[in-house]
Amino acid sequence: MQQRLWESVSGGVGFLAYAWYPAIAPVAPPPPSSFSAAQVERGRVLAAGGYCAECHTRTDGKRGVELAGDYKMDTPFGAIFSSNITPDPETGIGRWSEAAFKRAMRKGISRDGTQLFPAFPFDHFTHMTDQDIDDVYAFLMTREPVHSVKRDNTVGFPFNIRLEQAGWKLLFLHEGPLKNDPSQDAEWNRGAYLAEGLSHCSACHTPRNLMGAEKASAPYDGAPVDNWIAPPLNEHNPTPVVWTEDEYFKYLRFGSAPLHGSAAGPMSPVVHGGLSEMPESDVHAIAHYLAQIDHSATRVSRTPRRLHGPCRHPCRIWSARSEPEREVYAGACAACHANAGPQPVEGRPDLALNNALWLDEPTNLFQVILRGIGTTEGISTVSMPSFYHSFSDADLARLAPTCVRPARPCRRGPIWRRRRARFARPCPFPLSRRPIELKDGART
């Protein structure tokens, strides 16, 4: 009995010793002149590639000041609001030293020693080089200080106990820089560094376990994000045409891939606010790395055959069984999406190829139909109107399987019936209660 008690006490003391970090003394805010213009510019590009502004700028309600925090992140454990990362000395990181900033990026520990929630992707930033972290610090410390207090997190007990995060890190944090793979070329290794570290692609595209960590057994298998689905980026992506390196590059650099569709939802700021600021060579490296994950080189030979059917028979939709389905599609979709040429039209994806139509769940399809795609989301020359005020749930239930039918003309059996049934469900977020940000900034 005493032995067990001693072991329990020893284990508890050992965990506390592991979990406890001292505060790092505050410093006077460093003057912007202490950083060179070249370092600040490098930091600007890196901060864009790490999507700092996307997660540290409030977007719900009145839009906040860039980098001033208060962005709401809904998690299964409650809402977490991002921190102010401007150099304000009271509400931001103005009194953080380089060492404090580096510890937060590497270990997920705040300046005062508090354990940070893994909603902040320190499990990816830990792989960044010291120089890159220093450059990001230089950029942030030269921004305009903004006095802004974020809202309180709503994470419930017992998950709000910060000390527990040390246990999470013990299980899931693999600290330290990535090692180059000698079996791969330099571009692949650069892409791996960016995708797995700075740009943390798998944070959205990998499903998470019950503890909120990425599933190591299912990397890039796709996952729900902010009422959207981040699709698989591996061989489990169900689209009929392989995501080649060229398709990845076009999508990540310009916001549209002719054979797959346009960036929308959470992916739009990733492209236009983040990757667009990075050197083309870095975007090429990410595309090169993702194409290797996808094993596209071994499957690309099937692409011409799979392109042939949709482009040769663009009006397959007219064989739909129901007259109401034909009417809805003809009036709302066919003018742009019934491509009649030998190749899909840029920005107007063929519905037999579009990524959203091949996912098991209709979430992305419904989101695009209801919200539309603006010229600041996909590509600047093409937009899709919102049908939020035009379509009822019943219209969506009729339209979704109508769109899917030409995309999957050869699917049969119980798996296809289950998938089609999912698309035929009413909209998963009721029209009457779901606010939509309209193109002019107004809200419904």
ZIPE-V510224 format. One record per residue. PSI is psi in whole degrees, 0 to 359 (none if undefined). Layout:
# ZIPE-V510224
psi
PSI
PSI
This chain:
# ZIPE-V510224
psi
312
325
316
319
316
318
320
315
317
318
319
317
319
319
318
321
323
321
336
133
139
158
147
129
138
154
163
138
124
137
144
331
349
354
140
155
324
319
319
319
319
319
324
314
318
319
324
315
339
0
37
313
328
324
355
28
125
136
342
139
221
127
135
176
140
130
2
4
195
17
131
126
112
127
165
346
355
178
138
133
131
160
158
118
23
164
32
129
340
316
355
215
25
332
15
132
169
323
320
318
318
323
320
318
324
319
350
39
128
170
324
6
359
139
130
147
146
9
331
119
55
338
346
316
338
338
355
154
159
318
317
319
318
322
320
318
315
318
312
322
351
9
167
126
137
121
107
123
128
162
158
142
154
23
127
167
141
6
345
359
108
328
333
335
336
323
321
315
324
326
323
349
119
89
146
166
153
143
137
142
111
343
352
161
174
323
319
315
323
317
321
317
316
313
320
338
266
307
353
54
319
346
329
330
7
131
158
154
186
341
7
13
153
138
114
337
353
54
131
30
359
152
156
138
116
50
22
172
119
111
162
143
16
198
353
358
125
357
146
336
130
142
100
172
321
319
318
315
313
318
313
330
319
349
9
137
121
326
3
330
189
157
137
166
220
342
338
309
334
317
304
336
347
286
333
340
348
156
145
327
325
320
321
320
318
315
319
316
314
323
328
320
320
348
37
329
329
349
354
339
341
352
311
319
321
337
331
313
305
321
334
331
67
343
26
335
332
354
6
145
326
133
316
324
315
320
316
314
315
321
332
333
320
325
326
327
352
74
134
359
181
343
153
151
135
127
353
73
141
130
348
349
338
137
316
332
346
353
152
328
148
8
306
322
312
318
315
318
316
323
332
180
118
171
348
2
297
258
151
341
354
138
161
130
156
136
24
317
359
327
135
173
324
321
317
319
327
320
320
306
336
319
322
327
314
336
330
58
339
3
135
170
180
327
312
321
321
318
316
325
323
319
336
355
156
163
130
344
107
137
325
342
359
109
143
132
114
168
333
8
349
164
148
none
